[in-house]
Amino acid sequence: MNIRSAGFYSLFVALAAMGVTQSQADPIADFYKGRTVDFIVGAAAGGGFDQTARPMAPFMSKYLPGNPNVVIRNMPGGAGVIMTNYLVSAAASDGSVFGMGTGNIPYEPRLNMLSADGKNLRYDPQKLAWIGTPVREPQVSYVWHGTPVKTWQDLRTHKVRFGATAASGDNAIFPAMANKLLNLKSEVITGYRGVAEILLAMERGELEANNSAYSTLGVSKPDWRRDDKVRYVMQFGVDRMPELKDVPTLYELIDDPEDKKMLRFFFLKFEMHRPIYAPPNIPPARLEALRVAFDRTVKDPDFLAIADKMGLLIRPLDGAGVAKLVDEIMTTPQPVVDRLRRTLQDSGIK
């Protein structure tokens, strides 16, 4: 081999080695390695949202390239709106911050339950970076065993007090809506920080009822289920849950076809009951990494075993599926939205 050939050969080997090194580099792993990632829960500690997010955090760390430290932070208020506003207006949009809100988040721009003019909102649901939801689960109404209420019909003659966080929260909306549509007499008491406070108030006799996800009691008060300390009286979904096959849904108790359209629209939220999302403008490759980490987490046998032991019902939907639901919510015909808004206002939800 002459000198010129040897020189070309050496250059070729060097370039090839450089190419191998570059191909092995992972910019996503480089970004996340050694980093702390904030997983912000838009609800108080101890409730169903918080207790769903916490066991997910170490698995999200496991499946994100670079294995960052994923830390849970709580930011309750406004049924997840405060946390979502923070994601959009103050949080880094580089993939180092994401959150779990409520299914109400896509509805607020259309319903303006927190603000009649919408000025409290800083986000566009269609621009949020949707990662997925681990849970698709309707809410249910249940009453303390010491009350005379055994079925939903008894709520027409017996007044019980439901606890709620805010007037815009599901635990206030659905008892109030059932009052309006079925002529019930329930009272909704707002101002509780979270479900843990509400359940404690039920034990103390301050409240007689609550509205929450079905799995909440399985997580927070498994002895209540075991010892029949509460009675389930109504579900808020289009179809009955297999676990509560004898408990009717509000949807099936309504005859008016326009009311049924309205409820079907509103019950889309339960197909994305505990959605996880990041700020807009997150780099696409990092959003994809978060989505993949989520998908792997909700399929991980160890995570599912923990969730089952905790009483969580893991029924996931991926980020693309959640984004499609959000688009459907945002494009629902205005007359359906207006009917829901009037119903909520007539129910006392301003």
GUROVO-947584 format. One record per residue (C-alpha): x, y, z; residue number from 1. Coordinates in Angstrom, 1 decimal. Each point is the difference from the previous one (the first is absolute). Example, Ala and Ser with C-alpha at 12.3 -4.5 7.8 and 13.67 -1.06 7.14 Angstrom:
BEGIN
+--------+--------+--------+-----+
:      u :      v :      w : num :
+--------+--------+--------+-----+
:   12.3 :   -4.5 :    7.8 :   1 :
:    1.4 :    3.4 :   -0.7 :   2 :
+--------+--------+--------+-----+
This chain:
BEGIN
+--------+--------+--------+-----+
:      u :      v :      w : num :
+--------+--------+--------+-----+
:    0.0 :    0.0 :    0.0 :   1 :
:    1.6 :    3.3 :   -1.0 :   2 :
:    0.0 :    3.1 :    2.2 :   3 :
:   -2.9 :    1.7 :   -1.8 :   4 :
:   -2.2 :   -3.2 :    0.3 :   5 :
:    1.0 :   -0.3 :    3.7 :   6 :
:   -1.0 :    3.6 :    0.6 :   7 :
:   -3.5 :   -0.6 :   -1.6 :   8 :
:   -0.4 :   -3.2 :    2.0 :   9 :
:    0.8 :    1.7 :    3.3 :  10 :
:   -2.4 :    2.8 :   -0.8 :  11 :
:   -2.7 :   -2.5 :   -0.9 :  12 :
:    0.5 :   -1.9 :    3.3 :  13 :
:   -0.2 :    3.3 :    1.9 :  14 :
:   -3.2 :    1.1 :   -1.7 :  15 :
:   -1.6 :   -3.4 :    0.5 :  16 :
:    0.9 :    0.0 :    3.7 :  17 :
:   -1.4 :    3.5 :    0.3 :  18 :
:   -3.2 :   -1.1 :   -1.6 :  19 :
:   -0.4 :   -3.0 :    2.3 :  20 :
:    0.5 :    2.3 :    3.0 :  21 :
:   -2.6 :    2.5 :   -1.2 :  22 :
:   -2.5 :   -2.7 :   -0.8 :  23 :
:    0.4 :   -1.4 :    3.5 :  24 :
:   -0.6 :    3.4 :    1.6 :  25 :
:   -3.5 :    0.5 :    1.3 :  26 :
:   -1.0 :    3.7 :    0.3 :  27 :
:   -3.1 :   -0.9 :    2.0 :  28 :
:    1.9 :   -2.0 :    2.5 :  29 :
:    2.7 :    2.7 :    0.2 :  30 :
:   -2.8 :    2.5 :    0.8 :  31 :
:   -1.6 :   -2.0 :    2.8 :  32 :
:    3.0 :   -1.6 :    1.5 :  33 :
:    0.6 :    1.4 :    3.5 :  34 :
:   -3.0 :    2.3 :   -0.2 :  35 :
:   -3.0 :    0.4 :    2.3 :  36 :
:   -3.3 :   -0.1 :   -1.8 :  37 :
:   -3.1 :    1.5 :    1.7 :  38 :
:   -3.2 :   -2.0 :   -0.2 :  39 :
:   -2.6 :    2.5 :    1.2 :  40 :
:   -3.3 :   -1.3 :    1.3 :  41 :
:   -2.8 :    2.6 :   -0.2 :  42 :
:   -1.7 :   -1.4 :    3.1 :  43 :
:    0.8 :   -0.2 :    3.7 :  44 :
:    2.2 :   -2.7 :    1.5 :  45 :
:   -1.7 :   -3.2 :    1.1 :  46 :
:   -2.8 :    0.0 :   -2.5 :  47 :
:   -0.7 :   -2.3 :   -3.0 :  48 :
:    2.0 :    2.1 :   -2.5 :  49 :
:    3.0 :    0.3 :    2.3 :  50 :
:   -0.1 :   -3.7 :    0.8 :  51 :
:   -0.1 :   -0.9 :   -3.7 :  52 :
:    2.9 :    2.2 :   -0.8 :  53 :
:    2.4 :   -1.0 :    2.8 :  54 :
:    0.5 :   -3.7 :   -1.0 :  55 :
:    0.4 :    1.1 :   -3.6 :  56 :
:    2.9 :    2.3 :    0.7 :  57 :
:    2.8 :   -2.6 :    0.5 :  58 :
:   -1.1 :   -1.9 :   -3.1 :  59 :
:    0.0 :    3.2 :   -2.1 :  60 :
:    3.5 :    0.4 :    1.2 :  61 :
:    0.8 :   -3.5 :   -0.9 :  62 :
:   -1.3 :    0.3 :   -3.6 :  63 :
:    1.2 :    3.6 :   -0.8 :  64 :
:    3.4 :   -0.1 :   -1.7 :  65 :
:    2.7 :    1.1 :    2.4 :  66 :
:   -2.2 :   -1.0 :    3.0 :  67 :
:   -0.6 :    3.4 :    1.6 :  68 :
:   -1.4 :    0.4 :    3.5 :  69 :
:   -3.7 :    0.5 :   -0.5 :  70 :
:   -1.4 :    1.9 :    3.0 :  71 :
:   -3.7 :    0.4 :    0.9 :  72 :
:   -1.1 :    3.5 :    1.0 :  73 :
:   -3.6 :    1.0 :    0.9 :  74 :
:   -1.6 :    3.2 :   -1.3 :  75 :
:   -3.7 :   -0.2 :    0.9 :  76 :
:   -2.7 :    2.5 :   -1.0 :  77 :
:   -2.6 :    0.7 :   -2.6 :  78 :
:   -0.5 :   -3.7 :   -1.0 :  79 :
:    3.5 :    0.0 :   -1.6 :  80 :
:   -0.2 :    3.4 :   -1.6 :  81 :
:    2.6 :    1.6 :    2.3 :  82 :
:    2.5 :   -2.7 :   -0.8 :  83 :
:   -0.8 :    0.2 :   -3.7 :  84 :
:    0.4 :    3.7 :    0.0 :  85 :
:    3.4 :   -0.5 :    1.7 :  86 :
:    1.1 :   -2.5 :   -2.6 :  87 :
:   -0.8 :    2.5 :   -2.8 :  88 :
:    1.2 :    3.2 :    1.5 :  89 :
:    2.8 :   -0.8 :    2.4 :  90 :
:    1.3 :   -3.6 :   -0.5 :  91 :
:    2.9 :   -0.9 :   -2.3 :  92 :
:   -1.2 :   -1.3 :   -3.3 :  93 :
:    3.0 :   -2.2 :   -0.6 :  94 :
:   -1.4 :   -3.3 :    1.2 :  95 :
:    1.2 :    0.3 :    3.7 :  96 :
:   -3.5 :    0.8 :    1.3 :  97 :
:   -3.4 :   -1.7 :   -0.6 :  98 :
:   -3.2 :   -0.3 :    2.0 :  99 :
:   -3.1 :   -1.9 :    0.8 : 100 :
:   -3.2 :    2.0 :   -0.2 : 101 :
:   -3.7 :   -0.9 :   -0.1 : 102 :
:   -2.3 :   -0.8 :   -2.8 : 103 :
:   -1.5 :    3.5 :    0.4 : 104 :
:    3.0 :    1.6 :   -1.6 : 105 :
:   -1.1 :   -0.2 :   -3.6 : 106 :
:   -3.6 :    1.2 :    1.0 : 107 :
:    0.9 :    3.2 :    1.8 : 108 :
:    0.7 :    2.1 :   -3.2 : 109 :
:   -3.5 :   -1.0 :   -1.2 : 110 :
:   -1.9 :    0.1 :    3.2 : 111 :
:    1.8 :    2.8 :    2.0 : 112 :
:   -1.0 :   -1.4 :    3.3 : 113 :
:    2.8 :    1.8 :    1.8 : 114 :
:   -0.4 :    3.2 :   -1.8 : 115 :
:   -2.9 :    1.3 :   -2.0 : 116 :
:    2.4 :    1.8 :   -2.4 : 117 :
:    2.7 :   -2.7 :    0.0 : 118 :
:    2.7 :    2.5 :    1.1 : 119 :
:    1.2 :   -2.5 :    2.7 : 120 :
:    1.2 :   -2.4 :   -2.7 : 121 :
:    3.5 :    0.2 :   -1.5 : 122 :
:   -0.2 :   -3.2 :   -2.0 : 123 :
:   -1.4 :   -1.4 :   -3.3 : 124 :
:   -0.9 :   -3.7 :    0.5 : 125 :
:    0.9 :   -0.9 :   -3.6 : 126 :
:    3.5 :    1.4 :    0.5 : 127 :
:    0.9 :   -1.9 :    3.2 : 128 :
:    2.3 :   -2.9 :   -0.5 : 129 :
:   -2.2 :   -3.0 :    0.9 : 130 :
:    2.0 :   -3.0 :    1.3 : 131 :
:   -2.8 :   -2.4 :    1.0 : 132 :
:   -2.4 :   -0.9 :    2.8 : 133 :
:    0.5 :   -3.1 :    2.3 : 134 :
:   -3.7 :    0.0 :    0.9 : 135 :
:   -3.3 :    0.0 :   -1.8 : 136 :
:   -2.6 :   -0.1 :    2.7 : 137 :
:   -3.3 :    1.7 :    0.7 : 138 :
:   -0.8 :    1.7 :    3.3 : 139 :
:   -2.5 :   -1.5 :    2.4 : 140 :
:   -2.2 :    1.4 :    2.8 : 141 :
:    0.1 :   -1.9 :    3.3 : 142 :
:   -1.6 :    0.7 :    3.4 : 143 :
:    1.0 :   -0.9 :    3.6 : 144 :
:   -1.6 :   -3.2 :    1.3 : 145 :
:   -1.6 :    1.8 :    2.9 : 146 :
:   -2.4 :    2.0 :   -2.2 : 147 :
:   -3.4 :   -1.3 :   -1.1 : 148 :
:    1.0 :    0.3 :   -3.6 : 149 :
:    0.2 :   -3.3 :   -1.8 : 150 :
:   -0.6 :    0.9 :   -3.7 : 151 :
:    0.1 :    3.1 :   -2.1 : 152 :
:   -3.8 :    0.4 :    0.4 : 153 :
:    0.4 :    0.5 :    3.7 : 154 :
:    1.9 :    3.3 :   -0.8 : 155 :
:   -3.3 :    1.4 :   -1.1 : 156 :
:   -1.3 :   -0.1 :    3.6 : 157 :
:    3.2 :    0.0 :    2.1 : 158 :
:    2.4 :    2.9 :   -0.1 : 159 :
:    3.7 :   -1.0 :    0.3 : 160 :
:    3.1 :    2.2 :    0.0 : 161 :
:    2.6 :   -0.7 :   -2.7 : 162 :
:    3.6 :    1.3 :    0.6 : 163 :
:    1.8 :    1.7 :   -2.9 : 164 :
:    3.2 :    1.9 :   -0.7 : 165 :
:   -1.3 :    2.8 :   -2.2 : 166 :
:   -3.2 :    0.7 :   -1.9 : 167 :
:    1.8 :   -0.8 :   -3.2 : 168 :
:    1.2 :   -3.5 :    1.2 : 169 :
:   -1.7 :   -3.2 :   -1.0 : 170 :
:   -0.9 :   -0.7 :    3.6 : 171 :
:   -2.2 :    3.1 :    0.0 : 172 :
:   -1.2 :   -0.1 :   -3.6 : 173 :
:   -1.5 :   -3.4 :   -0.1 : 174 :
:   -2.1 :    0.0 :    3.2 : 175 :
:   -1.3 :    3.4 :   -1.0 : 176 :
:   -0.7 :   -1.1 :   -3.6 : 177 :
:   -1.9 :   -3.1 :    1.4 : 178 :
:   -2.0 :    2.4 :    2.2 : 179 :
:   -1.1 :    2.0 :   -3.1 : 180 :
:   -0.7 :   -2.9 :   -2.3 : 181 :
:   -1.6 :   -2.4 :    2.4 : 182 :
:   -1.5 :    2.4 :    2.6 : 183 :
:    2.2 :   -1.2 :    2.8 : 184 :
:    0.6 :    1.9 :    3.3 : 185 :
:    3.8 :   -0.4 :    0.6 : 186 :
:    2.0 :    2.9 :    1.3 : 187 :
:    3.5 :    0.6 :   -1.2 : 188 :
:    2.5 :    1.5 :    2.5 : 189 :
:    3.2 :    1.4 :   -1.6 : 190 :
:    3.3 :    1.1 :    1.4 : 191 :
:    1.7 :   -3.3 :    0.8 : 192 :
:    3.6 :   -0.3 :   -1.1 : 193 :
:   -0.3 :   -3.5 :   -1.3 : 194 :
:   -1.6 :   -3.4 :    0.2 : 195 :
:    1.9 :   -0.9 :    3.2 : 196 :
:   -1.7 :    2.9 :    1.9 : 197 :
:   -3.4 :   -0.9 :   -1.4 : 198 :
:    0.2 :   -3.6 :    1.1 : 199 :
:    1.2 :    1.0 :    3.4 : 200 :
:   -3.0 :    2.4 :    0.2 : 201 :
:   -2.3 :   -3.0 :   -0.9 : 202 :
:    1.5 :   -2.0 :    2.9 : 203 :
:   -0.6 :    2.9 :    2.4 : 204 :
:   -3.6 :    0.5 :   -1.1 : 205 :
:    0.5 :    3.4 :   -1.6 : 206 :
:   -0.9 :   -1.5 :   -3.4 : 207 :
:   -2.2 :   -2.9 :   -1.1 : 208 :
:    1.1 :   -0.5 :   -3.6 : 209 :
:    2.8 :    0.4 :   -2.5 : 210 :
:    0.5 :   -0.2 :   -3.8 : 211 :
:    3.3 :   -1.3 :   -1.2 : 212 :
:    1.6 :   -2.6 :   -2.3 : 213 :
:   -1.0 :   -3.5 :    0.9 : 214 :
:    3.6 :   -1.0 :    0.8 : 215 :
:    0.4 :    2.8 :    2.5 : 216 :
:   -1.4 :   -2.0 :    2.8 : 217 :
:    2.0 :   -3.0 :   -1.0 : 218 :
:    3.1 :    2.1 :    0.4 : 219 :
:   -0.9 :    2.4 :    2.9 : 220 :
:   -2.4 :   -2.1 :    2.1 : 221 :
:    0.1 :   -3.6 :   -1.0 : 222 :
:   -1.7 :   -0.9 :    3.4 : 223 :
:   -3.1 :    2.0 :   -1.1 : 224 :
:   -0.5 :   -2.4 :   -2.9 : 225 :
:    0.8 :   -3.0 :    2.0 : 226 :
:   -2.3 :    0.9 :    2.9 : 227 :
:   -2.8 :    1.5 :   -2.2 : 228 :
:    0.3 :    3.4 :    1.6 : 229 :
:   -1.3 :    1.7 :   -3.1 : 230 :
:   -2.8 :   -0.7 :   -2.5 : 231 :
:    0.5 :    0.8 :   -3.7 : 232 :
:   -3.1 :    1.7 :   -1.4 : 233 :
:    0.9 :    1.4 :   -3.4 : 234 :
:    2.7 :    0.0 :   -2.8 : 235 :
:    0.9 :    2.8 :   -2.4 : 236 :
:    0.9 :   -1.7 :   -3.3 : 237 :
:   -1.8 :   -1.3 :   -3.0 : 238 :
:    0.4 :   -3.6 :    1.0 : 239 :
:    0.0 :   -1.7 :    3.3 : 240 :
:    3.3 :   -1.2 :    1.4 : 241 :
:    0.3 :   -3.8 :    0.3 : 242 :
:    0.9 :    0.5 :    3.7 : 243 :
:   -3.3 :    1.9 :    0.5 : 244 :
:   -2.4 :   -1.9 :   -2.3 : 245 :
:   -3.0 :    0.6 :    2.3 : 246 :
:    0.5 :    3.8 :    0.3 : 247 :
:   -1.6 :    2.1 :   -2.6 : 248 :
:    1.6 :    2.8 :   -2.0 : 249 :
:   -1.4 :    3.5 :   -0.2 : 250 :
:    0.1 :   -0.4 :   -3.8 : 251 :
:   -2.4 :   -2.9 :    0.1 : 252 :
:   -2.4 :    1.7 :    2.4 : 253 :
:   -0.5 :    2.9 :   -2.4 : 254 :
:   -2.6 :   -0.2 :   -2.8 : 255 :
:    0.4 :    3.3 :   -1.8 : 256 :
:    2.1 :   -0.6 :   -3.2 : 257 :
:    1.6 :    3.4 :    0.1 : 258 :
:    1.0 :   -0.5 :    3.6 : 259 :
:    1.5 :   -3.4 :   -1.0 : 260 :
:    2.1 :    1.8 :   -2.7 : 261 :
:    1.2 :    2.5 :    2.7 : 262 :
:    0.9 :   -2.8 :    2.4 : 263 :
:    1.8 :   -2.0 :   -2.6 : 264 :
:    2.1 :    3.0 :   -0.8 : 265 :
:    0.8 :    0.7 :    3.6 : 266 :
:    0.8 :   -3.6 :    0.9 : 267 :
:    2.8 :   -0.1 :   -2.6 : 268 :
:    2.1 :    1.3 :    2.9 : 269 :
:   -0.1 :   -3.4 :    1.6 : 270 :
:    1.8 :   -1.5 :   -3.0 : 271 :
:    2.9 :    2.2 :    1.1 : 272 :
:   -0.7 :    0.1 :    3.7 : 273 :
:    3.5 :    0.8 :    1.3 : 274 :
:    1.8 :    1.4 :   -3.0 : 275 :
:    3.8 :    0.7 :   -0.1 : 276 :
:    1.4 :    2.7 :   -2.1 : 277 :
:    2.9 :    2.4 :   -0.5 : 278 :
:    0.2 :    3.7 :   -1.0 : 279 :
:   -0.4 :    1.0 :   -3.7 : 280 :
:    3.0 :    0.2 :   -2.2 : 281 :
:    1.8 :   -2.9 :    1.6 : 282 :
:    2.6 :   -1.4 :   -2.4 : 283 :
:   -1.7 :   -2.8 :   -2.0 : 284 :
:    2.7 :   -2.6 :    0.8 : 285 :
:   -0.3 :    0.7 :    3.7 : 286 :
:   -3.8 :   -0.2 :   -0.2 : 287 :
:    0.3 :   -3.3 :   -1.7 : 288 :
:    2.4 :   -1.2 :    2.7 : 289 :
:   -2.5 :    1.0 :    2.7 : 290 :
:   -2.8 :   -1.8 :   -1.9 : 291 :
:    2.1 :   -3.2 :   -0.4 : 292 :
:    0.9 :    0.1 :    3.7 : 293 :
:   -3.7 :    0.4 :    0.9 : 294 :
:   -1.0 :   -2.9 :   -2.3 : 295 :
:    2.6 :   -2.3 :    1.5 : 296 :
:   -0.9 :    1.0 :    3.5 : 297 :
:   -3.7 :   -0.8 :   -0.2 : 298 :
:    0.9 :   -3.4 :   -1.5 : 299 :
:    2.8 :   -0.9 :    2.4 : 300 :
:   -0.9 :   -3.1 :    2.1 : 301 :
:    1.6 :    1.4 :    3.1 : 302 :
:   -1.9 :    3.2 :   -0.3 : 303 :
:   -3.3 :   -1.8 :   -0.6 : 304 :
:    0.6 :   -2.2 :    3.0 : 305 :
:    0.6 :    3.1 :    2.2 : 306 :
:   -3.1 :    1.7 :   -1.4 : 307 :
:   -2.1 :   -3.1 :    0.6 : 308 :
:    1.2 :   -0.3 :    3.6 : 309 :
:   -0.9 :    3.7 :    0.4 : 310 :
:   -3.5 :   -0.5 :   -1.4 : 311 :
:    0.7 :    2.1 :   -3.2 : 312 :
:   -1.9 :   -0.8 :   -3.2 : 313 :
:    2.6 :    0.5 :   -2.7 : 314 :
:   -1.8 :    0.3 :   -3.4 : 315 :
:    2.3 :    2.2 :   -2.1 : 316 :
:   -0.3 :    2.0 :   -3.1 : 317 :
:    3.1 :    1.2 :   -1.9 : 318 :
:    0.9 :    3.6 :   -0.8 : 319 :
:   -1.3 :    0.0 :   -3.5 : 320 :
:   -3.4 :   -1.4 :    1.2 : 321 :
:   -0.3 :    2.7 :    2.7 : 322 :
:    0.8 :    2.7 :   -2.6 : 323 :
:   -2.8 :   -1.4 :   -2.2 : 324 :
:   -2.5 :    0.3 :    2.8 : 325 :
:    1.1 :    3.5 :    0.7 : 326 :
:   -0.5 :    0.9 :   -3.6 : 327 :
:   -3.5 :   -1.5 :    0.2 : 328 :
:   -0.8 :    2.0 :    3.1 : 329 :
:    1.2 :    3.2 :   -1.6 : 330 :
:   -2.0 :   -0.5 :   -3.2 : 331 :
:   -3.3 :   -1.2 :    1.5 : 332 :
:   -2.9 :    2.1 :   -1.5 : 333 :
:   -0.7 :    3.1 :    2.0 : 334 :
:   -3.7 :   -0.7 :    0.8 : 335 :
:    1.1 :   -3.1 :    1.9 : 336 :
:    2.6 :    2.0 :    1.9 : 337 :
:   -2.6 :    2.8 :    0.7 : 338 :
:   -2.5 :   -2.6 :    1.4 : 339 :
:    2.7 :   -1.4 :    2.3 : 340 :
:    0.9 :    3.5 :    1.2 : 341 :
:   -3.6 :    0.9 :    0.7 : 342 :
:   -0.5 :   -3.3 :    1.9 : 343 :
:    3.1 :    0.7 :    2.1 : 344 :
:   -1.1 :    3.6 :    0.8 : 345 :
:   -3.5 :   -1.2 :    0.8 : 346 :
:    1.6 :   -2.6 :    2.3 : 347 :
:    1.8 :    2.8 :    1.9 : 348 :
:    3.4 :   -0.5 :   -1.6 : 349 :
:    1.1 :    3.5 :   -1.1 : 350 :
+--------+--------+--------+-----+
